[in-house]
Amino acid sequence: MKTWETSVDAKGLRVAVVVGRFNQLISSRLLEGCEAELRTRGVSDDDIHVAWVPGAFEIPLAARTLAQSGRYDAIVTLGVVIRGGTPHFDFVCDGVTDGVREVMRDTSIPVAFGVLTCDDVKQALDRAGGEEGNKGAEAALAAIEMARLTPRLSNPPDDDGSS
Ligand code: INI
């Protein structure tokens, strides 16, 4: 059996981050976790580009435009959707999840999904640097791993330039 090695060495990668301003107190914590992880793994400060958008529903359009620019190895999407008393929550969640998935399918650029979809503020805070970790950091790591792996998948594991 042969396996492509996993790499989370992000030196030289260019990463765009799209973050929703809605529930900004929480989404800014996701962004902090994401930026810290990207830097820790070796992305240079100049190669992290952040686009704020009004809310989660706008994330796919920004992510698509960034992916189509051809300038980024990966994109991280961050947002916070919290259930209210109306079906609005479900439409925003469907819009952002379907939209982000379609961007990745249509462009073949890795797009990590760091959008929280929570029942209440506590669940969201717990996942933005609280007791459940920071989903922004986890999304950053997923983006790096996929940015490293994807270009190598068209060659066999022992022939793709990795050790
Ligand atoms: N956007 C969010 O990112 N989170 C939410 O919880 C949310 N709620 O609850 O309404 C939300 N709505 C705004 C939406 O994303 C769009 O910005 C808006 O509909 C304008 O297109």
Backbone and ligand atoms as CSV (ligand in chain L), in Angstrom:
chain,resi,resn,atom,element,x,y,z
A,1,MET,N,N,0.841,-1.193,0.000
A,1,MET,CA,C,0.000,0.000,0.000
A,1,MET,C,C,0.884,1.253,0.000
A,2,LYS,N,N,0.459,2.230,-0.748
A,2,LYS,CA,C,1.165,3.515,-0.758
A,2,LYS,C,C,0.170,4.616,-0.409
A,3,THR,N,N,0.660,5.589,0.325
A,3,THR,CA,C,-0.225,6.669,0.797
A,3,THR,C,C,0.453,8.007,0.570
A,4,TRP,N,N,-0.274,8.958,0.068
A,4,TRP,CA,C,0.282,10.307,-0.015
A,4,TRP,C,C,0.498,10.829,1.393
A,5,GLU,N,N,1.678,11.373,1.625
A,5,GLU,CA,C,1.950,11.912,2.955
A,5,GLU,C,C,1.143,13.183,3.186
A,6,THR,N,N,0.741,13.352,4.434
A,6,THR,CA,C,0.039,14.587,4.810
A,6,THR,C,C,1.067,15.658,5.140
A,7,SER,N,N,0.860,16.849,4.618
A,7,SER,CA,C,1.753,17.953,4.977
A,7,SER,C,C,0.927,19.145,5.429
A,8,VAL,N,N,1.338,19.740,6.536
A,8,VAL,CA,C,0.713,20.995,6.969
A,8,VAL,C,C,1.767,22.100,7.043
A,9,ASP,N,N,2.824,21.912,6.244
A,9,ASP,CA,C,3.829,22.968,6.110
A,9,ASP,C,C,3.297,23.975,5.095
A,10,ALA,N,N,3.015,25.171,5.553
A,10,ALA,CA,C,2.318,26.137,4.692
A,10,ALA,C,C,3.252,27.196,4.119
A,11,LYS,N,N,4.549,26.983,4.252
A,11,LYS,CA,C,5.497,27.988,3.753
A,11,LYS,C,C,5.278,28.206,2.256
A,12,GLY,N,N,5.140,29.460,1.844
A,12,GLY,CA,C,4.981,29.775,0.426
A,12,GLY,C,C,3.540,29.756,-0.072
A,13,LEU,N,N,2.608,29.281,0.740
A,13,LEU,CA,C,1.203,29.257,0.293
A,13,LEU,C,C,0.590,30.658,0.362
A,14,ARG,N,N,-0.338,30.881,-0.544
A,14,ARG,CA,C,-1.125,32.132,-0.528
A,14,ARG,C,C,-2.563,31.755,-0.176
A,15,VAL,N,N,-3.079,32.350,0.875
A,15,VAL,CA,C,-4.389,31.949,1.393
A,15,VAL,C,C,-5.297,33.175,1.532
A,16,ALA,N,N,-6.513,33.048,1.017
A,16,ALA,CA,C,-7.518,34.098,1.216
A,16,ALA,C,C,-8.531,33.626,2.255
A,17,VAL,N,N,-8.955,34.557,3.079
A,17,VAL,CA,C,-9.942,34.257,4.120
A,17,VAL,C,C,-11.166,35.141,3.873
A,18,VAL,N,N,-12.348,34.526,3.825
A,18,VAL,CA,C,-13.604,35.286,3.709
A,18,VAL,C,C,-14.331,35.142,5.037
A,19,VAL,N,N,-14.684,36.268,5.637
A,19,VAL,CA,C,-15.303,36.205,6.966
A,19,VAL,C,C,-16.561,37.078,7.018
A,20,GLY,N,N,-17.619,36.513,7.556
A,20,GLY,CA,C,-18.894,37.223,7.677
A,20,GLY,C,C,-18.901,38.141,8.891
A,21,ARG,N,N,-19.389,39.382,8.688
A,21,ARG,CA,C,-19.422,40.373,9.782
A,21,ARG,C,C,-20.581,40.128,10.740
A,22,PHE,N,N,-21.623,39.442,10.304
A,22,PHE,CA,C,-22.775,39.156,11.171
A,22,PHE,C,C,-22.265,38.371,12.388
A,23,ASN,N,N,-22.714,38.729,13.584
A,23,ASN,CA,C,-22.176,38.121,14.824
A,23,ASN,C,C,-20.663,38.327,14.905
A,24,GLN,N,N,-20.239,39.569,14.652
A,24,GLN,CA,C,-18.808,39.862,14.475
A,24,GLN,C,C,-17.967,39.569,15.718
A,25,LEU,N,N,-18.567,39.734,16.886
A,25,LEU,CA,C,-17.811,39.434,18.118
A,25,LEU,C,C,-17.259,38.009,18.042
A,26,ILE,N,N,-18.075,37.109,17.511
A,26,ILE,CA,C,-17.667,35.698,17.437
A,26,ILE,C,C,-16.863,35.415,16.170
A,27,SER,N,N,-17.285,35.985,15.045
A,27,SER,CA,C,-16.542,35.690,13.801
A,27,SER,C,C,-15.132,36.258,13.858
A,28,SER,N,N,-14.922,37.362,14.597
A,28,SER,CA,C,-13.561,37.896,14.706
A,28,SER,C,C,-12.668,36.946,15.519
A,29,ARG,N,N,-13.271,36.181,16.421
A,29,ARG,CA,C,-12.484,35.172,17.163
A,29,ARG,C,C,-12.100,34.015,16.253
A,30,LEU,N,N,-13.014,33.639,15.372
A,30,LEU,CA,C,-12.670,32.603,14.386
A,30,LEU,C,C,-11.504,33.090,13.522
A,31,LEU,N,N,-11.569,34.370,13.133
A,31,LEU,CA,C,-10.507,34.927,12.282
A,31,LEU,C,C,-9.177,34.933,13.021
A,32,GLU,N,N,-9.201,35.293,14.296
A,32,GLU,CA,C,-7.952,35.275,15.076
A,32,GLU,C,C,-7.337,33.878,15.091
A,33,GLY,N,N,-8.184,32.874,15.347
A,33,GLY,CA,C,-7.692,31.490,15.382
A,33,GLY,C,C,-7.144,31.063,14.037
A,34,CYS,N,N,-7.835,31.455,12.986
A,34,CYS,CA,C,-7.421,31.105,11.622
A,34,CYS,C,C,-6.073,31.748,11.294
A,35,GLU,N,N,-5.959,33.044,11.549
A,35,GLU,CA,C,-4.706,33.756,11.223
A,35,GLU,C,C,-3.539,33.179,12.008
A,36,ALA,N,N,-3.764,32.901,13.281
A,36,ALA,CA,C,-2.680,32.366,14.120
A,36,ALA,C,C,-2.207,31.017,13.578
A,37,GLU,N,N,-3.150,30.177,13.185
A,37,GLU,CA,C,-2.788,28.849,12.651
A,37,GLU,C,C,-2.021,28.987,11.337
A,38,LEU,N,N,-2.481,29.857,10.459
A,38,LEU,CA,C,-1.790,30.046,9.175
A,38,LEU,C,C,-0.352,30.511,9.412
A,39,ARG,N,N,-0.172,31.463,10.328
A,39,ARG,CA,C,1.175,31.975,10.615
A,39,ARG,C,C,2.039,30.882,11.237
A,40,THR,N,N,1.475,30.159,12.198
A,40,THR,CA,C,2.229,29.089,12.872
A,40,THR,C,C,2.726,28.066,11.861
A,41,ARG,N,N,1.924,27.786,10.857
A,41,ARG,CA,C,2.289,26.764,9.852
A,41,ARG,C,C,3.180,27.317,8.754
A,42,GLY,N,N,3.447,28.636,8.778
A,42,GLY,CA,C,4.450,29.168,7.851
A,42,GLY,C,C,3.960,30.101,6.770
A,43,VAL,N,N,2.660,30.423,6.746
A,43,VAL,CA,C,2.198,31.390,5.737
A,43,VAL,C,C,2.711,32.775,6.128
A,44,SER,N,N,3.275,33.488,5.161
A,44,SER,CA,C,3.786,34.823,5.473
A,44,SER,C,C,2.601,35.789,5.586
A,45,ASP,N,N,2.782,36.800,6.418
A,45,ASP,CA,C,1.723,37.781,6.667
A,45,ASP,C,C,1.208,38.410,5.377
A,46,ASP,N,N,2.120,38.682,4.441
A,46,ASP,CA,C,1.738,39.302,3.168
A,46,ASP,C,C,0.903,38.378,2.305
A,47,ASP,N,N,0.912,37.096,2.605
A,47,ASP,CA,C,0.191,36.113,1.784
A,47,ASP,C,C,-1.118,35.663,2.421
A,48,ILE,N,N,-1.552,36.383,3.459
A,48,ILE,CA,C,-2.879,36.138,4.045
A,48,ILE,C,C,-3.742,37.353,3.696
A,49,HIS,N,N,-4.760,37.153,2.872
A,49,HIS,CA,C,-5.624,38.257,2.441
A,49,HIS,C,C,-7.031,38.013,2.985
A,50,VAL,N,N,-7.549,38.990,3.698
A,50,VAL,CA,C,-8.837,38.824,4.397
A,50,VAL,C,C,-9.918,39.696,3.757
A,51,ALA,N,N,-11.042,39.094,3.400
A,51,ALA,CA,C,-12.190,39.836,2.863
A,51,ALA,C,C,-13.364,39.697,3.828
A,52,TRP,N,N,-13.795,40.819,4.411
A,52,TRP,CA,C,-15.013,40.823,5.238
A,52,TRP,C,C,-16.225,40.981,4.314
A,53,VAL,N,N,-17.281,40.229,4.596
A,53,VAL,CA,C,-18.541,40.363,3.847
A,53,VAL,C,C,-19.670,40.551,4.869
A,54,PRO,N,N,-20.851,41.047,4.432
A,54,PRO,CA,C,-21.892,41.378,5.424
A,54,PRO,C,C,-22.317,40.194,6.292
A,55,GLY,N,N,-22.575,39.047,5.656
A,55,GLY,CA,C,-23.037,37.891,6.432
A,55,GLY,C,C,-22.684,36.608,5.706
A,56,ALA,N,N,-23.074,35.495,6.317
A,56,ALA,CA,C,-22.711,34.185,5.757
A,56,ALA,C,C,-23.258,33.990,4.346
A,57,PHE,N,N,-24.409,34.586,4.083
A,57,PHE,CA,C,-25.029,34.381,2.768
A,57,PHE,C,C,-24.158,34.930,1.638
A,58,GLU,N,N,-23.344,35.936,1.943
A,58,GLU,CA,C,-22.489,36.564,0.921
A,58,GLU,C,C,-21.147,35.838,0.760
A,59,ILE,N,N,-20.848,34.888,1.642
A,59,ILE,CA,C,-19.533,34.229,1.606
A,59,ILE,C,C,-19.255,33.519,0.269
A,60,PRO,N,N,-20.214,32.772,-0.293
A,60,PRO,CA,C,-19.889,32.044,-1.531
A,60,PRO,C,C,-19.470,32.942,-2.693
A,61,LEU,N,N,-20.124,34.080,-2.858
A,61,LEU,CA,C,-19.762,34.953,-3.980
A,61,LEU,C,C,-18.316,35.446,-3.828
A,62,ALA,N,N,-17.969,35.877,-2.627
A,62,ALA,CA,C,-16.592,36.355,-2.411
A,62,ALA,C,C,-15.600,35.211,-2.598
A,63,ALA,N,N,-15.936,34.035,-2.080
A,63,ALA,CA,C,-15.024,32.890,-2.207
A,63,ALA,C,C,-14.842,32.510,-3.672
A,64,ARG,N,N,-15.925,32.540,-4.436
A,64,ARG,CA,C,-15.845,32.188,-5.864
A,64,ARG,C,C,-14.948,33.173,-6.612
A,65,THR,N,N,-15.134,34.460,-6.336
A,65,THR,CA,C,-14.344,35.483,-7.037
A,65,THR,C,C,-12.860,35.324,-6.712
A,66,LEU,N,N,-12.573,35.069,-5.447
A,66,LEU,CA,C,-11.170,34.858,-5.044
A,66,LEU,C,C,-10.603,33.598,-5.692
A,67,ALA,N,N,-11.376,32.533,-5.696
A,67,ALA,CA,C,-10.888,31.270,-6.286
A,67,ALA,C,C,-10.617,31.451,-7.779
A,68,GLN,N,N,-11.515,32.163,-8.451
A,68,GLN,CA,C,-11.363,32.347,-9.903
A,68,GLN,C,C,-10.204,33.265,-10.253
A,69,SER,N,N,-9.727,34.043,-9.292
A,69,SER,CA,C,-8.593,34.942,-9.574
A,69,SER,C,C,-7.320,34.150,-9.872
A,70,GLY,N,N,-7.278,32.906,-9.414
A,70,GLY,CA,C,-6.091,32.084,-9.642
A,70,GLY,C,C,-4.903,32.474,-8.776
A,71,ARG,N,N,-5.114,33.353,-7.814
A,71,ARG,CA,C,-4.000,33.863,-6.993
A,71,ARG,C,C,-3.815,33.093,-5.692
A,72,TYR,N,N,-4.744,32.192,-5.371
A,72,TYR,CA,C,-4.697,31.566,-4.040
A,72,TYR,C,C,-4.602,30.050,-4.119
A,73,ASP,N,N,-3.817,29.497,-3.201
A,73,ASP,CA,C,-3.701,28.039,-3.102
A,73,ASP,C,C,-4.895,27.452,-2.362
A,74,ALA,N,N,-5.503,28.245,-1.502
A,74,ALA,CA,C,-6.656,27.779,-0.736
A,74,ALA,C,C,-7.423,28.987,-0.205
A,75,ILE,N,N,-8.672,28.723,0.124
A,75,ILE,CA,C,-9.539,29.758,0.699
A,75,ILE,C,C,-10.152,29.208,1.977
A,76,VAL,N,N,-10.224,30.057,2.984
A,76,VAL,CA,C,-10.889,29.677,4.236
A,76,VAL,C,C,-12.140,30.536,4.372
A,77,THR,N,N,-13.277,29.899,4.642
A,77,THR,CA,C,-14.507,30.659,4.855
A,77,THR,C,C,-14.893,30.581,6.335
A,78,LEU,N,N,-15.234,31.737,6.898
A,78,LEU,CA,C,-15.567,31.833,8.320
A,78,LEU,C,C,-16.863,32.626,8.493
A,79,GLY,N,N,-17.713,32.163,9.375
A,79,GLY,CA,C,-18.943,32.893,9.647
A,79,GLY,C,C,-19.631,32.290,10.853
A,80,VAL,N,N,-20.676,32.983,11.283
A,80,VAL,CA,C,-21.417,32.519,12.465
A,80,VAL,C,C,-22.905,32.690,12.199
A,81,VAL,N,N,-23.608,31.569,12.075
A,81,VAL,CA,C,-25.058,31.612,11.889
A,81,VAL,C,C,-25.690,31.024,13.145
A,82,ILE,N,N,-26.564,31.802,13.767
A,82,ILE,CA,C,-27.200,31.366,15.017
A,82,ILE,C,C,-28.713,31.309,14.821
A,83,ARG,N,N,-29.282,30.198,15.240
A,83,ARG,CA,C,-30.714,29.944,15.041
A,83,ARG,C,C,-31.562,31.008,15.745
A,84,GLY,N,N,-32.534,31.548,15.045
A,84,GLY,CA,C,-33.478,32.498,15.642
A,84,GLY,C,C,-34.851,31.852,15.697
A,85,GLY,N,N,-35.885,32.669,15.700
A,85,GLY,CA,C,-37.237,32.133,15.827
A,85,GLY,C,C,-37.930,31.877,14.497
A,86,THR,N,N,-37.240,32.151,13.394
A,86,THR,CA,C,-37.872,31.986,12.071
A,86,THR,C,C,-37.032,31.028,11.221
A,87,PRO,N,N,-37.581,30.618,10.065
A,87,PRO,CA,C,-36.827,29.706,9.185
A,87,PRO,C,C,-35.621,30.354,8.505
A,88,HIS,N,N,-35.398,31.651,8.755
A,88,HIS,CA,C,-34.286,32.359,8.104
A,88,HIS,C,C,-32.969,31.609,8.281
A,89,PHE,N,N,-32.750,31.110,9.488
A,89,PHE,CA,C,-31.521,30.355,9.811
A,89,PHE,C,C,-31.266,29.268,8.770
A,90,ASP,N,N,-32.321,28.507,8.460
A,90,ASP,CA,C,-32.142,27.370,7.538
A,90,ASP,C,C,-31.773,27.843,6.135
A,91,PHE,N,N,-32.362,28.960,5.708
A,91,PHE,CA,C,-32.051,29.450,4.363
A,91,PHE,C,C,-30.620,29.969,4.287
A,92,VAL,N,N,-30.183,30.670,5.344
A,92,VAL,CA,C,-28.797,31.173,5.341
A,92,VAL,C,C,-27.821,29.988,5.393
A,93,CYS,N,N,-28.116,29.006,6.242
A,93,CYS,CA,C,-27.236,27.816,6.330
A,93,CYS,C,C,-27.173,27.083,4.993
A,94,ASP,N,N,-28.332,26.875,4.357
A,94,ASP,CA,C,-28.346,26.185,3.059
A,94,ASP,C,C,-27.550,26.982,2.027
A,95,GLY,N,N,-27.771,28.299,2.036
A,95,GLY,CA,C,-27.087,29.141,1.044
A,95,GLY,C,C,-25.580,29.065,1.169
A,96,VAL,N,N,-25.093,29.147,2.396
A,96,VAL,CA,C,-23.634,29.174,2.558
A,96,VAL,C,C,-23.026,27.786,2.358
A,97,THR,N,N,-23.671,26.749,2.854
A,97,THR,CA,C,-23.075,25.409,2.688
A,97,THR,C,C,-23.118,24.971,1.224
A,98,ASP,N,N,-24.275,25.124,0.574
A,98,ASP,CA,C,-24.361,24.762,-0.849
A,98,ASP,C,C,-23.389,25.612,-1.664
A,99,GLY,N,N,-23.373,26.916,-1.361
A,99,GLY,CA,C,-22.547,27.837,-2.146
A,99,GLY,C,C,-21.067,27.522,-2.033
A,100,VAL,N,N,-20.594,27.277,-0.842
A,100,VAL,CA,C,-19.162,26.994,-0.651
A,100,VAL,C,C,-18.797,25.671,-1.325
A,101,ARG,N,N,-19.681,24.682,-1.170
A,101,ARG,CA,C,-19.411,23.390,-1.816
A,101,ARG,C,C,-19.314,23.549,-3.337
A,102,GLU,N,N,-20.201,24.368,-3.898
A,102,GLU,CA,C,-20.194,24.569,-5.352
A,102,GLU,C,C,-18.944,25.301,-5.810
A,103,VAL,N,N,-18.454,26.241,-5.010
A,103,VAL,CA,C,-17.216,26.950,-5.381
A,103,VAL,C,C,-16.066,25.952,-5.470
A,104,MET,N,N,-15.973,25.085,-4.496
A,104,MET,CA,C,-14.867,24.110,-4.501
A,104,MET,C,C,-15.027,23.166,-5.693
A,105,ARG,N,N,-16.262,22.715,-5.937
A,105,ARG,CA,C,-16.500,21.804,-7.072
A,105,ARG,C,C,-16.183,22.481,-8.405
A,106,ASP,N,N,-16.592,23.742,-8.557
A,106,ASP,CA,C,-16.466,24.416,-9.855
A,106,ASP,C,C,-15.056,24.907,-10.133
A,107,THR,N,N,-14.290,25.213,-9.085
A,107,THR,CA,C,-12.966,25.821,-9.318
A,107,THR,C,C,-11.816,24.868,-9.024
A,108,SER,N,N,-12.082,23.785,-8.300
A,108,SER,CA,C,-11.036,22.839,-7.856
A,108,SER,C,C,-10.004,23.490,-6.938
A,109,ILE,N,N,-10.315,24.655,-6.401
A,109,ILE,CA,C,-9.459,25.267,-5.370
A,109,ILE,C,C,-10.002,24.811,-4.009
A,110,PRO,N,N,-9.130,24.344,-3.112
A,110,PRO,CA,C,-9.627,23.945,-1.790
A,110,PRO,C,C,-10.303,25.114,-1.061
A,111,VAL,N,N,-11.499,24.867,-0.581
A,111,VAL,CA,C,-12.214,25.896,0.198
A,111,VAL,C,C,-12.610,25.249,1.525
A,112,ALA,N,N,-12.010,25.706,2.597
A,112,ALA,CA,C,-12.310,25.132,3.916
A,112,ALA,C,C,-13.538,25.816,4.504
A,113,PHE,N,N,-14.334,25.028,5.218
A,113,PHE,CA,C,-15.617,25.509,5.742
A,113,PHE,C,C,-15.517,25.736,7.244
A,114,GLY,N,N,-15.348,26.982,7.629
A,114,GLY,CA,C,-15.262,27.327,9.051
A,114,GLY,C,C,-16.452,28.178,9.465
A,115,VAL,N,N,-17.607,27.843,8.918
A,115,VAL,CA,C,-18.833,28.594,9.254
A,115,VAL,C,C,-19.582,27.832,10.339
A,116,LEU,N,N,-19.775,28.487,11.473
A,116,LEU,CA,C,-20.523,27.857,12.572
A,116,LEU,C,C,-22.013,27.959,12.288
A,117,THR,N,N,-22.728,26.868,12.524
A,117,THR,CA,C,-24.192,26.873,12.429
A,117,THR,C,C,-24.706,26.341,13.768
A,118,CYS,N,N,-25.139,27.253,14.618
A,118,CYS,CA,C,-25.360,26.899,16.037
A,118,CYS,C,C,-26.787,27.221,16.484
A,119,ASP,N,N,-27.187,26.524,17.544
A,119,ASP,CA,C,-28.515,26.760,18.114
A,119,ASP,C,C,-28.554,28.004,18.987
A,120,ASP,N,N,-27.397,28.363,19.584
A,120,ASP,CA,C,-27.382,29.532,20.468
A,120,ASP,C,C,-25.966,30.120,20.552
A,121,VAL,N,N,-25.871,31.267,21.228
A,121,VAL,CA,C,-24.590,31.991,21.317
A,121,VAL,C,C,-23.546,31.170,22.058
A,122,LYS,N,N,-23.961,30.449,23.094
A,122,LYS,CA,C,-22.976,29.657,23.853
A,122,LYS,C,C,-22.303,28.609,22.961
A,123,GLN,N,N,-23.114,27.902,22.172
A,123,GLN,CA,C,-22.524,26.904,21.261
A,123,GLN,C,C,-21.500,27.568,20.341
A,124,ALA,N,N,-21.816,28.763,19.881
A,124,ALA,CA,C,-20.902,29.454,18.961
A,124,ALA,C,C,-19.626,29.888,19.686
A,125,LEU,N,N,-19.768,30.468,20.871
A,125,LEU,CA,C,-18.586,30.906,21.625
A,125,LEU,C,C,-17.679,29.724,21.975
A,126,ASP,N,N,-18.308,28.594,22.311
A,126,ASP,CA,C,-17.529,27.394,22.652
A,126,ASP,C,C,-16.638,26.953,21.496
A,127,ARG,N,N,-17.074,27.252,20.271
A,127,ARG,CA,C,-16.342,26.808,19.068
A,127,ARG,C,C,-15.478,27.907,18.465
A,128,ALA,N,N,-15.424,29.034,19.128
A,128,ALA,CA,C,-14.628,30.165,18.619
A,128,ALA,C,C,-13.558,30.526,19.652
A,129,GLY,N,N,-12.855,29.505,20.108
A,129,GLY,CA,C,-11.800,29.724,21.093
A,129,GLY,C,C,-12.199,29.327,22.495
A,130,GLY,N,N,-13.358,28.693,22.651
A,130,GLY,CA,C,-13.840,28.243,23.953
A,130,GLY,C,C,-13.561,26.769,24.167
A,131,GLU,N,N,-14.479,26.130,24.905
A,131,GLU,CA,C,-14.193,24.744,25.335
A,131,GLU,C,C,-14.209,23.714,24.204
A,132,GLU,N,N,-14.737,24.083,23.056
A,132,GLU,CA,C,-14.717,23.150,21.904
A,132,GLU,C,C,-13.626,23.531,20.894
A,133,GLY,N,N,-12.702,24.374,21.294
A,133,GLY,CA,C,-11.600,24.748,20.401
A,133,GLY,C,C,-11.950,25.932,19.523
A,134,ASN,N,N,-11.190,26.075,18.449
A,134,ASN,CA,C,-11.440,27.202,17.540
A,134,ASN,C,C,-11.582,26.656,16.115
A,135,LYS,N,N,-12.807,26.722,15.609
A,135,LYS,CA,C,-13.082,26.140,14.278
A,135,LYS,C,C,-12.415,26.950,13.166
A,136,GLY,N,N,-12.044,28.192,13.469
A,136,GLY,CA,C,-11.292,28.970,12.475
A,136,GLY,C,C,-9.905,28.380,12.283
A,137,ALA,N,N,-9.281,27.985,13.375
A,137,ALA,CA,C,-7.957,27.346,13.301
A,137,ALA,C,C,-8.063,25.996,12.600
A,138,GLU,N,N,-9.106,25.243,12.914
A,138,GLU,CA,C,-9.281,23.924,12.269
A,138,GLU,C,C,-9.489,24.079,10.767
A,139,ALA,N,N,-10.242,25.097,10.370
A,139,ALA,CA,C,-10.469,25.325,8.936
A,139,ALA,C,C,-9.163,25.721,8.249
A,140,ALA,N,N,-8.350,26.513,8.929
A,140,ALA,CA,C,-7.051,26.910,8.355
A,140,ALA,C,C,-6.185,25.675,8.097
A,141,LEU,N,N,-6.175,24.778,9.048
A,141,LEU,CA,C,-5.369,23.557,8.913
A,141,LEU,C,C,-5.879,22.687,7.758
A,142,ALA,N,N,-7.195,22.584,7.647
A,142,ALA,CA,C,-7.779,21.806,6.539
A,142,ALA,C,C,-7.413,22.433,5.195
A,143,ALA,N,N,-7.432,23.758,5.141
A,143,ALA,CA,C,-7.093,24.450,3.885
A,143,ALA,C,C,-5.636,24.166,3.499
A,144,ILE,N,N,-4.753,24.218,4.473
A,144,ILE,CA,C,-3.326,23.967,4.192
A,144,ILE,C,C,-3.127,22.536,3.707
A,145,GLU,N,N,-3.722,21.600,4.429
A,145,GLU,CA,C,-3.553,20.191,4.059
A,145,GLU,C,C,-4.041,19.939,2.633
A,146,MET,N,N,-5.202,20.490,2.285
A,146,MET,CA,C,-5.752,20.265,0.946
A,146,MET,C,C,-4.965,21.020,-0.121
A,147,ALA,N,N,-4.431,22.193,0.241
A,147,ALA,CA,C,-3.598,22.941,-0.725
A,147,ALA,C,C,-2.329,22.154,-1.046
A,148,ARG,N,N,-1.800,21.447,-0.080
A,148,ARG,CA,C,-0.597,20.627,-0.306
A,148,ARG,C,C,-0.926,19.330,-1.041
A,149,LEU,N,N,-2.047,18.717,-0.666
A,149,LEU,CA,C,-2.364,17.398,-1.226
A,149,LEU,C,C,-2.889,17.465,-2.665
A,150,THR,N,N,-3.807,18.386,-2.933
A,150,THR,CA,C,-4.547,18.376,-4.201
A,150,THR,C,C,-3.635,18.370,-5.438
A,151,PRO,N,N,-2.622,19.245,-5.500
A,151,PRO,CA,C,-1.801,19.246,-6.721
A,151,PRO,C,C,-1.027,17.946,-6.923
A,152,ARG,N,N,-0.850,17.176,-5.856
A,152,ARG,CA,C,-0.041,15.952,-5.948
A,152,ARG,C,C,-0.864,14.726,-6.334
A,153,LEU,N,N,-2.188,14.822,-6.296
A,153,LEU,CA,C,-3.019,13.635,-6.485
A,153,LEU,C,C,-3.013,13.096,-7.916
A,154,SER,N,N,-2.526,13.904,-8.860
A,154,SER,CA,C,-2.477,13.394,-10.235
A,154,SER,C,C,-1.222,12.565,-10.490
A,155,ASN,N,N,-0.347,12.457,-9.487
A,155,ASN,CA,C,0.841,11.591,-9.593
A,155,ASN,C,C,0.816,10.551,-8.479
A,156,PRO,N,N,1.395,9.379,-8.726
A,156,PRO,CA,C,1.441,8.366,-7.668
A,156,PRO,C,C,2.236,8.860,-6.462
A,157,PRO,N,N,1.957,8.315,-5.291
A,157,PRO,CA,C,2.572,8.801,-4.059
A,157,PRO,C,C,4.097,8.801,-4.067
A,158,ASP,N,N,4.716,7.831,-4.746
A,158,ASP,CA,C,6.180,7.783,-4.697
A,158,ASP,C,C,6.798,8.547,-5.860
A,159,ASP,N,N,5.976,9.251,-6.632
A,159,ASP,CA,C,6.466,9.905,-7.833
A,159,ASP,C,C,6.055,11.386,-7.857
A,160,ASP,N,N,5.611,11.898,-6.698
A,160,ASP,CA,C,5.029,13.237,-6.719
A,160,ASP,C,C,5.942,14.294,-6.112
A,161,GLY,N,N,7.211,13.923,-5.924
A,161,GLY,CA,C,8.171,14.883,-5.423
A,161,GLY,C,C,8.241,14.952,-3.918
A,162,SER,N,N,7.366,14.217,-3.202
A,162,SER,CA,C,7.433,14.225,-1.739
A,162,SER,C,C,8.401,13.143,-1.274
A,163,SER,N,N,8.848,13.260,-0.052
A,163,SER,CA,C,9.817,12.278,0.445
A,163,SER,C,C,9.096,11.062,0.991
L,1,INI,N1,N,-25.883,36.110,8.634
L,1,INI,C1,C,-24.991,35.440,9.400
L,1,INI,O1,O,-23.804,35.370,9.037
L,1,INI,N2,N,-25.388,34.869,10.563
L,1,INI,C2,C,-26.683,34.905,10.985
L,1,INI,O2,O,-26.969,34.356,12.071
L,1,INI,C3,C,-27.633,35.584,10.203
L,1,INI,N3,N,-29.000,35.671,10.625
L,1,INI,O3,O,-29.367,35.099,11.655
L,1,INI,O4,O,-29.834,36.316,10.019
L,1,INI,C4,C,-27.207,36.201,8.996
L,1,INI,N4,N,-28.062,36.872,8.210
L,1,INI,C5,C,-27.632,37.790,7.190
L,1,INI,C6,C,-27.348,37.118,5.851
L,1,INI,O5,O,-26.186,36.331,5.901
L,1,INI,C7,C,-27.146,38.169,4.762
L,1,INI,O6,O,-26.036,38.971,5.065
L,1,INI,C8,C,-28.374,39.073,4.583
L,1,INI,O7,O,-29.546,38.291,4.363
L,1,INI,C9,C,-28.180,40.016,3.357
L,1,INI,O8,O,-28.035,39.278,2.155
